[in-house]
Amino acid sequence: MNMAGTFAESFAVARPLAQHCAELTWRGPRPEERVEHVSAWCRELGLELAQELGQLFSGGKLKVTVAIPEILQGKDVFEHIGATALNSLLRCGEGGQTMLLSLDYATAIALTDSSFGGQGSLPEDVPSQLPRSAGMLVEQCASVIAQVIAMTNGSAERSGGDVLVRSESVTRLKPFSIAADVAFFRVTMTMGATAEWSAVLAVENDKLDAVLPGTASSRQTNRNSSKPSDAASGPFAAMPLPLEAVLGEFNMALEKLEKLAPGDEIPLSIARELPLRVGEKTLAHGTLGTIEDRMALRITRLPGQTTAATFKQNDGITA
């Protein structure tokens, strides 16, 4: 039996198949090419952020600089951010890529001051608890930043970026391990001659290519994007998300909001159906009731439905 001839024939058949496998043939950019690729992305990201975030503030033209990342260990990133800050885990593309965004309290207050027409100066005394207006502004900024990152990495729409979860404790978000190599981006925002603010963007270095445009990871994401998604088996299936059932919503002047004190009474008009939300997105509507001795929400409809769903009788919930 001619073993050499048999092997040669088998190889001749297998070789064309291997050439069509992008994962085996794609070599990726050289180190110097990757550095230039990251640098170009940082410049583009800074320009886009300046345009989009500039609409939130007054006092002049906003300039945003995103520095070339330092490679730090996760524990060093956590130490830099500190025990308390405004941290958001951003979804930055259709494939579920994530980045950490962090701002300190002083920056949040300065940004809020600028958004209301002030100079945007950093405060000398930083309160231990932020006013609600500062928290709301940072949420809006985080959403804009996520959308801009999604657009710069090739996602088709701004909707490819949003805020997955927020926490004042960065370690609770678990964006990466303490031993991981992390690409640490310093973001500087300036307006006029005096206002200068800073923020941090961070992503595990091995996953940075998934955020950059034109990479193998991005192409793989685009190929898989047409497949039906299964949230229950996805990479974030076990991630806890903060849900809120909104009892009532109303408008209040900023002047009165800043003067709220214990003992103040605020009248509420409670709707028949309460929205169940995660961040800005409404997941469902429901009616308020009880289960045994606890408050409960019975889901009556999902987005797009106009009539209440049918429920089993005697399910233990009473309105």
C-alpha positions, -999 to 999 in steps of 0.1 A, spaced: 0 0 0 14 34 -10 11 54 23 30 84 9 6 86 -20 -25 83 3 -12 111 26 -4 134 -2 -39 129 -17 -55 136 17 -34 167 22 -43 180 -12 -80 178 -3 -76 193 32 -54 223 21 -80 243 3 -103 240 33 -77 254 57 -71 283 34 -108 293 38 -106 295 76 -101 331 85 -93 323 122 -63 302 110 -50 325 82 -55 360 98 -23 371 115 -34 404 129 -14 437 128 22 440 139 29 457 173 38 490 156 7 488 135 -15 481 165 0 512 183 -9 534 154 -43 518 152 -50 525 188 -37 561 185 -59 568 155 -89 555 174 -81 577 204 -80 608 182 -113 599 165 -129 591 199 -118 624 213 -133 644 183 -166 625 185 -169 629 222 -162 666 220 -190 670 195 -216 648 214 -208 658 250 -204 695 241 -241 697 237 -246 691 274 -224 719 286 -223 757 282 -194 782 283 -175 775 251 -163 748 228 -155 714 245 -122 697 237 -117 660 246 -84 642 246 -81 605 250 -45 595 258 -28 564 245 -35 537 271 -11 527 299 -11 489 306 -17 485 343 -28 456 365 -64 455 376 -55 462 412 -37 494 403 -67 506 383 -89 499 413 -65 518 436 -65 548 412 -103 550 411 -106 546 448 -133 532 471 -160 556 459 -166 570 425 -192 572 398 -185 539 379 -204 526 349 -200 494 329 -206 504 293 -217 481 265 -198 494 235 -209 475 205 -234 449 191 -212 420 202 -214 429 239 -180 444 243 -177 463 276 -155 491 290 -153 507 324 -160 544 328 -152 562 360 -155 598 372 -148 611 407 -173 632 427 -154 665 422 -156 661 384 -193 652 385 -201 684 405 -180 705 381 -197 691 351 -231 697 366 -222 733 373 -212 738 337 -244 722 324 -264 748 343 -243 777 329 -216 779 356 -178 780 352 -174 743 358 -147 747 384 -137 718 406 -151 723 441 -127 726 470 -149 707 494 -164 675 479 -196 662 497 -198 626 508 -231 623 489 -238 638 455 -269 659 447 -293 640 425 -287 664 396 -250 654 395 -259 617 394 -284 623 366 -259 642 345 -232 615 349 -258 589 338 -265 609 307 -227 614 299 -221 577 304 -248 568 279 -235 593 253 -199 579 258 -211 543 253 -229 553 221 -199 572 207 -176 542 214 -200 519 197 -201 541 166 -163 545 164 -158 507 166 -180 501 136 -214 494 151 -242 503 127 -262 525 151 -258 545 183 -281 519 199 -251 496 200 -239 514 231 -255 518 265 -249 515 302 -252 480 316 -249 487 353 -236 514 376 -220 514 411 -201 536 434 -178 507 441 -158 497 411 -150 462 425 -187 454 426 -189 458 389 -162 432 384 -150 447 350 -118 426 352 -97 407 378 -71 424 400 -44 404 382 -55 412 346 -35 435 323 -57 465 317 -56 492 290 -60 523 311 -72 554 291 -70 589 306 -97 612 292 -93 650 296 -121 674 289 -114 712 287 -136 742 281 -122 777 280 -91 786 298 -100 774 333 -124 744 331 -106 710 330 -122 677 339 -109 641 338 -123 607 335 -111 571 331 -119 544 305 -105 509 311 -108 476 294 -89 443 298 -60 445 274 -68 411 258 -102 424 250 -92 458 236 -92 446 200 -129 439 204 -136 476 210 -113 489 182 -127 492 146 -115 469 119 -101 440 140 -106 403 137 -128 403 168 -150 430 153 -154 410 121 -163 379 140 -189 399 159 -204 411 127 -206 376 113 -223 364 144 -246 394 148 -272 378 125 -276 348 147 -305 348 172 -293 359 206 -300 340 237 -298 362 268 -300 332 291 -269 316 277 -250 348 269 -218 360 286 -237 384 309 -265 360 318 -254 358 355 -247 396 358 -271 411 384 -289 442 370 -306 468 392 -343 470 384 -367 497 397 -405 498 398 -413 535 395 -441 545 419 -445 580 405 -426 606 384 -429 644 386 -409 676 378 -393 697 405 -374 730 401 -336 726 407 -338 753 434 -364 733 454 -346 701 447 -314 714 463 -333 726 494 -351 692 502 -349 684 539 -363 657 562 -399 664 570 -408 678 535 -439 663 520 -442 656 483 -476 647 469 -476 617 445 -500 607 418 -497 569 414 -506 555 380 -527 524 376 -497 506 360 -462 511 372 -432 508 348 -405 482 356 -372 496 344 -335 489 341 -317 522 336 -336 542 311 -353 512 294 -388 501 304 -390 463 305 -426 459 315 -456 474 332 -474 460 362 -499 467 390 -490 471 426 -501 445 451 -488 422 479 -475 387 483 -480 376 519 -465 405 539 -444 420 511 -451 445 484 -453 429 449 -456 439 412 -478 418 389 -467 421 353 -496 431 331 -480 439 298 -447 441 280 -435 468 256 -457 468 225 -486 451 241 -518 471 246 -539 447 267 -532 430 300 -518 395 299 -539 366 312 -528 352 346 -535 321 365 -561 324 392 -552 323 429 -515 330 422 -510 346 456 -509 382 445 -536 406 455 -540 441 443 
